[in-house]
Amino acid sequence: MGTKTRQRAAKILLALALRLAGTSVHAQENRKALNNPTPTYPETARQFRLTGVVKVQIVIAPDGQIKDVKVLGGHPLLVNAVQDALKNWKYAPAGSETTATPAFNFHP
């Protein structure tokens, strides 16, 4: 393969990657939360003075309901509190599914 062919292929791949990255960013744009109650600090965690951060990735359906939750990190006691709170979250409707990665800080 010649040098010019490699350069052209590299430019095409770069353009394609930038286009796909732009699509991904658009799909993760911020949506307005209509209802987002704060997770309750668990009493057991309070007794043990457990602190930490729970990070989750959520998939928001076009109607604003949370469709899927993936836990990215956090203590299991705190994760349960976040999952319970997310059941009551609701976002503004949009034309397609979007994702968000909220983090919740727990301090006694």
Secondary structure as GFF3:
##gff-version 3
##sequence-region A 1 108
A	DSSP	alpha_helix	3	27	.	.	.	ID=ss1
A	DSSP	beta_strand	33	35	.	.	.	ID=ss2
A	DSSP	alpha_helix	43	47	.	.	.	ID=ss3
A	DSSP	beta_strand	52	60	.	.	.	ID=ss4
A	DSSP	beta_strand	66	73	.	.	.	ID=ss5
A	DSSP	alpha_helix	76	86	.	.	.	ID=ss6
A	DSSP	beta_strand	90	91	.	.	.	ID=ss7
A	DSSP	beta_strand	98	100	.	.	.	ID=ss8
A	DSSP	beta_strand	103	106	.	.	.	ID=ss9
###
